[in-house]
Amino acid sequence: MPKPLEILQQYWKHDAFRAPQEAIITSVLEGKDTFALMPTGGGKSICFQVPAMIQEGICLVISPLVALMKDQVQNLQNLGIKAIALTGGIHHDEIINLLDNCEFGNYKFLYLSPERLQNDWILERIKNLPITIIAIDEAHCVSQWGHDFRPAYLKISKLKEYFPKVPFLALTASATQRVQEDLILQLELNNPKIFTKSFERENLAYMVFEVEDKGYLMEQILRKNPQSSIVYVSNRRACSDTVSQLEIIGFSATYYHGGLSPKDKENHMQLWMNEKVQVMVATNAFGMGIDKANVKTIIHLHLPQNLENYYQEAGRAGRNGEKAFAVMLVNPSDIIQSEMQFLSVLPDKAFLNLVFIKLCNFFQIAYGEGIDDQFSFNMNQFCLKYNLPTLKVYNAIQFLDRQGIISLSQEFTEKISLQFIIPSKEVIRYMSLNPQDEEIILTILRTYPGIYDSQIAFNLQLIAKKATKDEKKVLSLLQKLKEKDIVDYIAKSNDATITFNEVREDERTINRVSKYLVAQNELKTQQLQSVLQYINEKSVCKNKVLLKYFGETIEDDCGICSFCITKTKTKKNTSSLSAKIIELLTIQDLNSRDIQKLTKFPKDEVIFALQQLLENNRVILKPNNLYSLKK
């Protein structure tokens, strides 16, 4: 039997394991249930891939992340290792063929989502496979206290009945002590060996800066650190807007979000991976399975939804061991915006019930029917028909998907992408010559201000409604503009597909899962409060604050975070600069650039002095991003 290190060297070309990989592998090879908490970038997949290559039989990998499954399967196939994934959208006959391959084709890895285990016939086929390891990735999803709870994970423990001697390996990159204890209980791990790697990243400086002009400070940070960087934003439009902003001031940048086609995602990612562009601007759809060692800076322009996500996103910097920076830029309006973005759009039980009933009516499903029925679905069309708020509906449908009541084949994306490819003055000239088209064109320009800069996902129903025009008339105009080389217009057929997994029972269906909805809403509220506490804590090392959230306590300050730098920085001229700032603010409220110009002090010293004045409650940063004296 080959040794683990020999397998690692043969297939992955690494000379040594990272702690605690080898100990986890030994535990699995000894047939013991094992729990591993390894922060992002710790090399979790090696912990089940290496022992699977040593033993005969198949390693069953359960994961909720389709993109990560596909990525790992592709990587294994590139190494000459036989692996397959049962992802969404695969036809019944093809699943049968894939499972036949597993049974008779000497495959080593079978990846599937937990929802697949709810299909009895798939479970029956899996029971006949020579499975020697069961790996549960993103294991925090099994706990209702986890940040991505999926009830389908609760079914995984049933595999214990069919494979009582097969070791379970539960892996996660982010779990509090409460989640850890809960997932061990829910997975019914038998006296598991527990491995936890410290969350501390000694080379990563966590920075929080209160600023009124985020774009200006982002520019300064990226100029000072011209290596590979990621800028995280909260939505798709902010991706293209931020890229345009960066390109105007001389940076090379691209973007990544869930609405891009697979081809565009791959192209944009390769530009960044191959150092063709410095900055990747992305939503939280980017990063899973991405291993780029030389990322120097992670900047969050908008607040993350929770500290679990933040830790994983920040942790993509500095994997080469060199000093790196995780910077969060905040201002007073962020708190209001984050509450609007994350909390005000959470569906309650009544809204969830409304959406479910409207969905059934939308597809004309009768009470007691609908199981296994599949439909093409356009969310914007649905929301417009019933006059429902889009984000709240999106969250409700996501919840129904996570509960297994319905299944979504893909993320929601728009049918049409559009970009104006002639200068704005030429568009104005066209409108003056074709006044019958002016209303629709103006509606498009007002709705999509970045439409000259890049392809924009175009909502046909919304534009038709705003312009009070028929959808066919809007489409006809788009085609005419394309023929005249005024726009680049691409029509795509990529609506989501919804499959109903249960018969329609309205309130009875929702009553069964409402307890999970209440718990998840409470959890999301608590998690956002933890983000705000992390930002507002100005008297403790940021590294300590983050580690404490994950149940880890350390004695010493990190020495490199925004708090530690403020504490240790040479304070020459600070008192005189502070006095000068207070003198200026007695006359009028000012932003930091005006203060810098008027005091003639270096930018770094002005920011430092303002941070000190904020922490000492001498000044406040108002919602309009002006500094003012504390009354």
N, C-alpha and C positions, 0 to 999 in steps of 0.2 A: 504493500500500500504506500503510495507516495506521501511525502510529508507536506504539511501546509505551505511551508516556505518554498518548496520546490514547485508547487502549483502556482504560487504567486509569481515566482520568477519566470516560469515557463509561459504563462498566459498574459500576465499583466506587467511583466518586465520591471517589477519593483524589487529592490534588494532586501527590504525589511518591512515588517508590519508596523503600523502606527498603534500606539497604546489606545484602547485595550483590545485591538482586533484579534490578536493571536489567542488571548485568553477566552474570548467569546467563541472563537472557532473550536477550541479544545472542548469547551462546555457542550457545544452542539454535537461534536463527534462522539462525546461520551454519552449522548442520548438524553441530555438533561434539558428541561424547559429553561429558557433563558430570556432575560429582559435586558435590553441595551439602550441606554439613553446617551446618545452621542450627538453633540452639537453639529450643526450644518457644516459640511465639508470634512466630517470625521471619517468618511469611508465606510458607511453602513453596509452597502451592497456587497463588499468584499466578505463580510462576516457570514453570509449565506452562500455566496457564489463559490468560494474556495472549498468549504466542506462538501458542497454538492458535487464538485469535480473530483473529490477524493473517493466518495462513496458510489456504489451502484445505485441506479434508480433515478427518480425525478424529484427536483425541488419545486414545490408549489409555492408561488409568491403571490400574496394577496395585497393589492395596492389600489387606492382610489384614484390615482393620478394616471390618466391615459397617456399623456405626453411622456411621463417618466417611464412608464412601462415600455412604450415604443422605443424610447431612447436606449433603455437597458437591453432590450431584445436585439436592437440593431448593433449595439456595441459587442454583445456576446457573439452574434453571427459574424461580425468582422474578425473576431478572434478564432473563428472556426468552431464555435460551440453551438449546438443545436438548441434553439429556444423559440418559443412562440408566445403570443399574447392573445387572449380572447377579449378584445375590446368591443365597444359599442358599434353598431352598424354592420356587424358580420351576419350574413344570412345563416339560417338554421342549418342548411346542407353543408355550408362551409365549416361551421362549428363541428359538425359530425366528422368531417374529414380531418380537421385539426386534432380532434381528440383521438381519432384513429392513429394519426401520426405519433401522438404521445404514447399510445399503448403499444404500438408495434414498430415505431421508427427510431428507437434509441435516443429520444430527446432527453435533455438534461434539465430544462427549465420550462415551467408552465406559469405564465403570468395571467391573473384575472382579477376583476373587481369583486368586492364582497357581494355585490348585487347578483352576480352570476351564480353564487351558491344558493340563491333562493329559487333557482330553477331546478326542480326535483330531478329531471332527466339528466341535467348536467352533473348534479351531485352524484347520481347513480353511476355515471361514466367515470367520474373522478375516483369513486370508491374502488374501482377495478384497476387503477393505475399503481405502479410500484413506487409510491411516494415515500421518501426517506427523510425529508425535512419540510416543515411548513413554516414559511417566513411571513410575518405580518408586518408590512411596512406602514409608516404613518400610523402607528398603533394607538396614538392618542385619540384617534377617531372613534375608538370603542367606548370612550368615556363621555357621558353627557356633560362632564366638566371640561372636556377638551375643547380646543378652539375650532374644531371642524368635525363635530360629532355626526356620525352616520349610523343610524340604527341597524343597518345591514351588517355592520361589524359584530353586532351582538350574536349573530347566527354562527360566527366562526367557531365558537366553542363546541358546536355540535360535531365538528370534525374529530373531536376527542373520542367520540363514540366509535368512529370508523377507523381511526388510526391511534389507538391507545398507547402504542409504543413509539410513535414518531415524535421527535422533539419539536416543540413550538419555539420559534425565535421571534420575539416581539421587539420591533425597532421603532424609535422615534427620535426626532431631533429637538423636540421642545415639549416638555411635560412638567408641570408643577408636581410637588409631592402628592397632592390630592389626586391628580390625574393618574400618576404612576400607580398608586395603591388601587385605584378603581379599575384600571385596565387589567392589572394582574388578576383581580377578582373576576371581572367580566369574561376574560379569556380562559378562566379556570386553569391558569398555569399551575403545575404541580411542583411545589417547593422550588421555585425557579432560582437559578443563579442570577444575581443582579449586578450589572456593570453600569456604572455612571461615570461619565467623563466630565470633568469640570467645565462649566460654561465660560470660564474666564479665558479671554483672548488677550494675552499680555502685550501683543504688538498692535492692538486695535484701540485707537483713541476715540472715545465716544464724545461727541461735541453737540451741545445745544446752544444755538444763538438766537436771541430775540432781535429781530431786525424788521425795519419797515420796508426795505427794498430787497426782496429775496434774490431777484435777478442779478443785482449788482454784486452781492456777496458771493453768489454762485460763480459769477465770472472771476472774481478775485481768487477763489479757492481753486478753480480749474486752471487758472494761469500759473498759480504757485505750484500746482501738482499736475504736470501735463501728461501723466501716464493714464492708462485705461481707467475709466470711471463709469459709474451707473448713477443716473438721476431718476429717482422714483417719484411718480406723480399718481394722482388718484383716479384719473379717467383718460379715455382715449383722446379726447380733443386736446387735453393738456399735453399729451405726447407730441403731437404735430406742432402745436403752438410753441412748446419749449425748444424743439429742434430748430424751428424757424428763428427763434430768438438767439439761439447759440450760433447758428450759421451766420447771422447778420453781424455778430461781433467777432467772427473769425474762427470759430471752433468747428471741427468736423464731427458730425453727430448723425445718428439714425434712431429709429424708435421701434418699439415692440409692444403689442397689446393683443388681446384675445380676438379682436375683429379682423386681424390680418389673415390672408390666405396662408395655408401651409408653406407655399413657395416663397411668399414675401417674408414670412417669419424666418425661414431658413436663410434667405438672402441677406436680410438685415442682421441676423445674428452672426453670419460669417464675416460680414464687413467689420464687425466689432471684434470678433474672436481673432481675426487675421490682422488686427492693428491698422485696418484701412480707415477707421474712424476712432476718435478718442472717446466719445461719450455715447453710451446707450441710454436713451430716455425711455422709461418703461413703466407700465402698471405692474401690479403684483403678479400678473400672468407670466412675467419673465423671471427666470432664475432657477427653477426647479431642474436639477440635473446638470446645470451649467457649472463647469469646473475650470475657471480661468484663474491661474495662480497670481497674476501680476496686477490685479485690480487695486488701485491705490486709494480711491475715494468713492464712497457711497454717499449721495446727498438725497435726503428726503425733503422735497419741496412742500409736501402735504403730510399731515399727520397719518401714521399708520392706524389700522383698525384695532390692533392689539400688540402687546410686547412680544408675543410669540412670533408673529410675522416680522416685526421689526428686527428681532434678534437674528432670524434667518436671513433677512435681506441685508442687514448690516454685515453679517458674517461672510458675505461673498467678497469682502475686501481682505487683502493681506494674507492670502493663503500660502504665499511663498515665504512667510515668516518675517518679511520686512514691515517696518512701521507703516500703518495705513490708518485711514480716517473714516469714521461713520458720523456724518454731520446731519443734524436735523435743524431746519430753518423754520422758525415759528414767529407769528405775530398775533396780536389779540383776536383778530377776526377768525383765526384758525379754529378756536374752540367752538364758536358759533357754527362755522362751516362743517366741522367734523360731527357735531351733534345733528346737524341737518342731514349730513351724508349717511351717517351710520345708525342713528337712533330714531329719527323721525320717520324713516322709511321701513322700520321693522313692522311686519304685519302682526296684528293681534288675531285672536281666534275668530272673531266676527268677520274680519277682512279676509282671512284665509278661507273661511267657509264660502264667502261671496265669490272669491276668485275661482274656487273649485266648481261651484255651481255654474258660474258663467262659462268656464271652460267646457263643461259638459253640454251646456246649451249651445255654445259656439259650434261644437262638432255634432250637435243633434243626437246626443247619447241619452237613451231613455233610462229611467230609474231601474236598477237591477241588471243593466247591460253594460257593455263597453270593454270587458276584459280582453286584453291583447289587441284591441283596435289601435291602429296607427294612423296619424294624421300629419300633414305638413302644417307648420305653424309659424305665423309671423306675429311677433309680440306687439309691434307698433300698431299693426292693424287691429289686433285684439283690444289694446288699450284705448284706441280711438273709438272703436265701436261702442264700448261700454263706459267711455269717459273715466278711465281709471288711471291713477298715477303710475308711470312706467317703472320707476325704481322699486316702489312698494310691490307692484305686481311681480317684478323680476325676483325679489326676495321671497315672495310667497311661492312662486313656481319652483325656485331652487329648493325651498323647504320640502315641498311635495315630492320633488325628485329624490332628495336625501332620505325621505321616509319610505321610498320605494312605491309610493302610490302611483306615480307616473315616472316615465324615463325620458330624458332628453338626449337626443342623438348627438347634439353639438351645441356650441355656444350660439347665442343669438348674433347674427350678423345681418347687415343690410344687403338688399338685392342689388343696389346700384352704387357704383363709385363714380365720382365726378370731380373734374378739375378744369378751371378756366385756364387756357393756354395762350391767351393773348393779353396784352397789357390792359389795365383797367380803363385807360382813356379810350381804347378801341372798343371796349364793351359799352361804354357810355355813348360813343358815336353810333354803334349798332342800334342801341335803344332809341336814339333820336330819329334814326331812319326807319325803325320798325316799332312804332309806339304800341302796337297790339301785343307785343311780347314783353313790354317793359314791366308790367306788374309781376309776372312770374319771375323774371330775372332779378328784379329788386328784392323779392321775397327770398330768393336763393342767397343773394349776397348778404342780406341782413342776417339770415339764419346761420350761414357758414362763412364767417369773416376770414378764415384761413384757406378758402377754396382756390386762391391763386397760387398757393405755396405747395400744395400736395393733394393727392387723391383723397377725397372726403367720402365717408360712408353716407349715402344720400337717402333720406327718408321721404319717399314719394308721397305717402299719405299725409304726412305733416305739411309739406310744401303745398299740396293741393288744397288742404284745409285752410292754411294761412292765406293763400292767394285767392280763396273762394273760386277755384277752378276745378274742372273735372280732371281726374288722374290721367285720362287718355290725352287731354290737351297738354298737360305737363310733359308726358312722355314724347308726344309729337314734337314739342319744341326742343327737347333735349336731342332728339334725332336730327332735327334741322340744324341745330347749333354744331353738332358733331360733323355733319356733312360740310359745313362752312369752316371747319377747323377752328372753331371758337372754343369748344370744350373737348376734353378727353372723357368719354362717357362709356363705361363698361357695365353691362347688365349681367348679373350673376343669378343663378338659380341655387340659392343656398339657405333657404329657410330652415329653421330647426324642425326636427321631427319629434312629435310627442307620442309615446305609447302608453296607453292606460293599462296598468298592471292589475287592477281590481275592478269589480263591478261598481257602478255608481250607486252610492248609498248616502250621498250628501252629508248631513250632520253626523251620522253614525261614523262615517269615514274620518271626519275631522275630529270628533270627540275622542277617538282612539289615540290620536297623536298630539292632541292639544297640550298635554303635560310637557312634552318635549319642546313645544314652541315656547311655552312660558319660561321653562328653564333656560333655553337658548337666548331668549331676549334679555333675561336677567344677567346671564353670563356676559353678553356683548356689552351691556351697560357697565358692568363691573370692569371689563377689560379696557374700555375706553377711559374710565376713570383712572386706571393704572397708568395709561399713556400720559394723561394729564398730570398725574402725580410725578411721573418721571421728568416731565418738562419743568414743572414748577418747583421741584426740589432743588434749592440753590445752596444748601449748606452741607451737602454730602457728595462724595465722589460718585460720578455717574456710573462707573463700573460697579460700585457697591450697590447702588439702587437697582440696577438691572439684575445682578446676581441674586440679590435678596428676593426678588420677585420669583425666581426659580428655586428658592429654598436653599441658596448657598450663601454662606457667610465667610467673609475674609477680613483679616485684621488691617492690612495696609491699604492706603489709597493707591490708585494706579499710577498717579504722577503725570499722566498725559491727557486726561479728559479736560473738558472745558472748565469744570470746577477746579481741578488740581492746577491747571495753568493759571487761572485767576488768582489762586491762593499763593502760588510761588513766584509769579511774575514780578520782575523788578518794578517797583512802584515810583520810580523817579518821575517827577513832574506831575504825578497823578493829582496831588492835592491842588496844585495851581490850575491844572486843566479842569478839574471838577468845579473849582470856584468860578472859572471863566464860563463853563457851560451853564451853571446856575444863574450867573449874571445875564447871559444871553436869553435864557428861558423866562426870566422875569419880564422881558420885553415882549416876547412872542414865542409861540410853539414852533419848533424847528425839526427837520429830519436830520439824520446823521451826516449826510453829505453837506448840507448847509452849515452844520456845526463845524465840520472839518475845514470848510472854506473860511469861515469866520475866525476860527481859533488858529488856523495855520499849523495845527499839530498833525503828525502822521496818522493815517487811517487806523492802524492797529491800536495806537494809544487812545484815539477817540472812542473806538469800540470798547476797549478795556475800561475806560473811565465811565462810559454809559452803562456798562454791565454792573460796575460797582455802585453807581447811583441808583440803578434799578433794584439791586439786591438790598441796598440800605434804605429803600423806600423814600428816596429823596426826589425821584422823578418817576413818571409813568409813561408807558408807550400806549397812545390812544388808538382806537380802531381805525382812524384815518392815517396811521403810521407816522404821526408826529410825536416828538417827545414834549412833555409838559411837566411843570413843577407839581409835586404832590401837594394837594391843598391841605 
